[in-house]
Each structure stands twice: as structure tokens, then as C-alpha cells.
Amino acid sequence: MWQYKQFEELSARDYHQIVKERTKVFVVEQGCAYQEIDDIDLHAVHLIKRQKGTIKAYARIYKQDKKMRIGRVLVPQEFRSEGHGRELLKIALDYIICKYPKAEIEIQAEAYLKDFYESFGFRAISDLYYDEKIGHYDMELKKEEPVVHV
């Protein structure tokens, strides 16, 4: 079941479960020591897929620098290769396009997921760079060019 929740709508148990999964993936699994919890959580929409009380996929959606961003995209290791990541990105994009139809959409993609994001229409807008020793690209969703009929 998919849920969209503002920070104020998250219960303490919800937030604990989200932070636990994010820390497991982004700090422990990836071996990165950084400030995982930040103030973006306070104004983000938290997109969560739960089944039987377990998080199967998660991302946060927020506005920054006049652009919509999708971040902290995760599928716990035990649920990867089940299609949750593709479903998560589709749901997140549908949400943004519905709520903010004119907004530009950007992500910070780990390098190994570049092709995955390109399959949704994203394109790299930066060279490869390293954040916490992990290769990344900044990517934006390609805007459809208007067709001009002459």
C-alpha cells in the first residue's frame, strides 16, 4: 500500500521505521558516515510503500531551488529485483506531475542507476562526481518539446 505523508502526518513509529531503513541502506550498506537525517524531512512528502507493516520502497519529494526533487530513493536489499524501485519512481513522478505540472524535476542519481533513471526520461546534467566516495550524476527529467505545426 502506497502512502504520501507530510512530516506532521508521520507517527513516531513511521519516522523511526523510515530512518531505520534509510540508515541501513545509505549509511551501513554503503559504508558512508554522514548526517542522514536533515531538515529536508520537515518539509518533504514522504512516499512509502508498506506491505504487512514492512517498508518495501521509500522516497522523499521536496521543492528546492524552485525545482522538485526526489531523494533518498530506496528499496531495502531483501526486496530488490521485485519491481518496487520502478513502481516507486513512477508513483513519485505521477505525484509531482499532478501537483506541480510545470515544475522541473531533478534527482541526484548514483552512477550505477543512471540507465534506470534514463529509462524514465531523465538525462544527466553533470559530469560524474563523487559524494561520500560513491559516483553520482545530477539528472533532470527531459521536458517534452512543444510540437509546432506550420
Secondary structure, DSSP 8 states (H G I E B T S, - for coil): -EEEEEGGG--HHHHHHHHHHHIIIIIIITT--S--S-GGGGTSEEEEEEETTEEEEEEEEEEETTEEEEEEEE--GGGTTSSHHHHHHHHHHHHHHHH-TT--EEEEEEGGGHHHHHTTTEEE-S--EEETTEEEEEEEE---------
